[in-house]
Amino acid sequence: MAGRIQKTAMKPVNMALGFAAGAVAGLVFKEAWKLVAGEGDAPDANDEERGWGEVLAAAALQGAIFSLVRAAVQRGGNIGTRKLTGQWPD
């Protein structure tokens, strides 16, 4: 029973952390793209004036940054949960 209550209580916290992680990752990506390409806006797949290499490089960098931030936030949340409850979340 305690596990179910813990999971229910952690859902809004995890959602808020997820949104925050996405926002942070977006900001980090924009700054990283400025450093890598020297441009303000990263290309997306619908940008007709950008080449394949540039579009795919931007997508790869964005994916790597989002995955790294997501893993760090998830791991930190799990460690925080263990410290608060004494149990590692499922």
C-alpha positions as CSV (number, residue, x, y, z in Angstrom):
1,M,0.0,0.0,0.0
2,A,2.8,2.4,0.8
3,G,4.4,1.8,-2.6
4,R,1.2,2.8,-4.3
5,I,0.8,6.0,-2.3
6,Q,4.5,6.8,-2.9
7,K,4.1,6.4,-6.7
8,T,0.9,8.5,-6.7
9,A,2.6,11.2,-4.7
10,M,5.7,11.3,-6.9
11,K,3.8,11.6,-10.2
12,P,3.3,15.4,-10.1
13,V,6.8,15.8,-8.9
14,N,8.2,13.7,-11.7
15,M,6.1,15.6,-14.2
16,A,7.3,19.0,-13.0
17,L,10.9,17.7,-13.1
18,G,10.3,16.5,-16.6
19,F,9.0,19.8,-17.8
20,A,11.9,21.6,-16.1
21,A,14.4,19.2,-17.6
22,G,13.0,19.9,-21.1
23,A,13.2,23.6,-20.6
24,V,16.8,23.4,-19.4
25,A,17.8,21.1,-22.2
26,G,16.3,23.5,-24.8
27,L,18.3,26.4,-23.4
28,V,21.5,24.3,-23.3
29,F,20.9,23.2,-26.9
30,K,20.4,26.7,-28.1
31,E,23.7,27.9,-26.5
32,A,25.6,24.8,-27.7
33,W,24.4,25.4,-31.2
34,K,25.5,29.0,-31.1
35,L,29.0,27.7,-30.0
36,V,29.2,24.9,-32.6
37,A,27.7,26.7,-35.6
38,G,28.1,30.3,-34.8
39,E,24.4,30.8,-35.6
40,G,21.4,31.8,-33.4
41,D,18.8,29.3,-34.8
42,A,19.4,25.6,-35.3
43,P,17.9,24.1,-38.4
44,D,15.1,21.7,-38.4
45,A,14.0,19.1,-40.9
46,N,11.6,21.5,-42.6
47,D,14.2,24.2,-43.3
48,E,14.6,24.1,-47.1
49,E,17.7,26.3,-47.1
50,R,19.8,24.0,-44.8
51,G,21.7,21.0,-46.0
52,W,21.3,17.4,-44.8
53,G,24.5,17.5,-42.8
54,E,23.6,20.6,-40.9
55,V,20.1,19.3,-40.1
56,L,21.3,15.9,-39.0
57,A,24.1,17.4,-36.9
58,A,21.6,19.7,-35.1
59,A,19.3,16.8,-34.5
60,A,22.1,14.6,-33.1
61,L,23.3,17.3,-30.8
62,Q,19.8,18.1,-29.6
63,G,19.1,14.4,-28.9
64,A,22.3,13.9,-27.0
65,I,21.7,17.0,-24.8
66,F,18.1,16.1,-24.1
67,S,19.1,12.5,-23.2
68,L,21.9,13.6,-20.9
69,V,19.7,16.2,-19.1
70,R,16.8,13.7,-18.8
71,A,19.1,11.0,-17.3
72,A,20.6,13.4,-14.9
73,V,17.2,14.7,-13.7
74,Q,15.8,11.1,-13.4
75,R,18.8,9.8,-11.5
76,G,18.7,12.8,-9.2
77,G,15.0,12.3,-8.6
78,N,15.6,8.7,-7.8
79,I,18.3,9.5,-5.3
80,G,16.2,12.2,-3.7
81,T,13.3,9.7,-3.4
82,R,15.6,7.2,-1.7
83,K,16.8,9.8,0.7
84,L,13.3,10.8,1.6
85,T,11.6,7.4,1.7
86,G,14.5,5.0,2.2
87,Q,13.5,3.1,-1.0
88,W,14.6,3.3,-4.5
89,P,11.6,4.0,-6.8
90,D,10.4,1.3,-9.1
